[in-house]
Amino acid sequence: MDEETGAGGVSLSDLQLSLMRALWARGEASTAEVAEALRGERDLAYTTVATLLTRLEKRGLLASRREGRALLYTPRVSEAEVQRSMVGSLLDNLFSGRASALVSHLLESRGVDAKELAELQALLKQRKGETR
């Protein structure tokens, strides 16, 4: 990856994430299909979508192939890889690498209902069992 993504990590803006989500959902899509998929949340010009897709491809995050006059794009990174990278960067940069500080922040700043709290407790219990 390039210097924008850090040490092999991936960092994406909200707009770039929207494009990637459209591609993750479809597996492969043309510029027009991506633009149409985003129309509900963002009304972007075709040329803007084309430019963004080209930039993501240059960063190695997308691959493209020509079919007739259209370019079809496919993701070269999974959503899980991007999540892992971006959360890792957030953890390192804002919470000094302390997962407990991040979880504490989330619990204090977000409304966490009883069901979600039970899911977190189950995850912690499972993780604790794995580390023994």
QUIBELBEL-V885566 format. One record per residue. N is the residue number from 1. RES is the residue in one letter. SS is DSSP state (H for helix, E for strand, L for the rest). PHI is phi as a letter, one per 40 degrees, with the letter a starting at -180 (none if undefined). BURIAL is # if it has 16 or more other C-alpha atoms within 10 Angstrom, else .. Layout:
# QUIBELBEL-V885566
N	RES	SS	PHI	BURIAL
N	RES	SS	PHI	BURIAL
This chain:
# QUIBELBEL-V885566
1	M	L	none	.
2	D	L	c	.
3	E	H	c	.
4	E	H	c	.
5	T	H	c	.
6	G	L	g	.
7	A	L	c	.
8	G	L	g	.
9	G	L	c	#
10	V	L	b	#
11	S	L	b	#
12	L	L	b	#
13	S	L	c	.
14	D	H	d	.
15	L	H	c	.
16	Q	H	c	#
17	L	H	c	.
18	S	H	c	#
19	L	H	c	#
20	M	H	c	#
21	R	H	c	#
22	A	H	c	#
23	L	H	c	#
24	W	H	c	#
25	A	H	c	.
26	R	H	b	.
27	G	L	g	.
28	E	L	a	#
29	A	E	a	#
30	S	E	c	#
31	T	H	d	#
32	A	H	c	#
33	E	H	c	#
34	V	H	c	#
35	A	H	d	#
36	E	H	c	#
37	A	H	c	#
38	L	H	c	#
39	R	L	d	.
40	G	L	c	.
41	E	L	b	.
42	R	L	a	.
43	D	L	b	.
44	L	L	b	.
45	A	L	c	.
46	Y	H	d	.
47	T	H	c	.
48	T	H	c	.
49	V	H	c	#
50	A	H	c	#
51	T	H	c	.
52	L	H	c	#
53	L	H	c	#
54	T	H	c	#
55	R	H	c	.
56	L	H	c	#
57	E	H	c	#
58	K	H	c	.
59	R	L	c	#
60	G	L	g	.
61	L	L	c	#
62	L	E	b	#
63	A	E	b	#
64	S	E	b	#
65	R	E	a	.
66	R	E	c	.
67	E	E	b	.
68	G	L	g	.
69	R	L	c	.
70	A	E	c	.
71	L	E	c	.
72	L	E	b	#
73	Y	E	b	#
74	T	E	b	#
75	P	E	c	#
76	R	L	b	.
77	V	L	b	.
78	S	L	c	.
79	E	H	c	#
80	A	H	c	.
81	E	H	c	.
82	V	H	c	#
83	Q	H	d	.
84	R	H	d	.
85	S	H	c	#
86	M	H	c	#
87	V	H	c	.
88	G	H	d	#
89	S	H	c	#
90	L	H	d	.
91	L	H	d	#
92	D	H	c	.
93	N	H	c	.
94	L	H	b	.
95	F	H	b	#
96	S	L	f	.
97	G	L	g	.
98	R	L	c	.
99	A	H	c	.
100	S	H	c	.
101	A	H	c	.
102	L	H	c	#
103	V	H	c	.
104	S	H	c	.
105	H	H	c	.
106	L	H	c	.
107	L	H	c	.
108	E	H	c	.
109	S	H	c	.
110	R	L	b	.
111	G	L	c	.
112	V	L	b	.
113	D	L	c	.
114	A	H	c	.
115	K	H	c	.
116	E	H	c	.
117	L	H	c	.
118	A	H	c	.
119	E	H	c	.
120	L	H	c	.
121	Q	H	c	.
122	A	H	c	.
123	L	H	c	.
124	L	H	c	.
125	K	H	c	.
126	Q	H	c	.
127	R	H	c	.
128	K	H	c	.
129	G	H	c	.
130	E	H	c	.
131	T	L	c	.
132	R	L	c	.
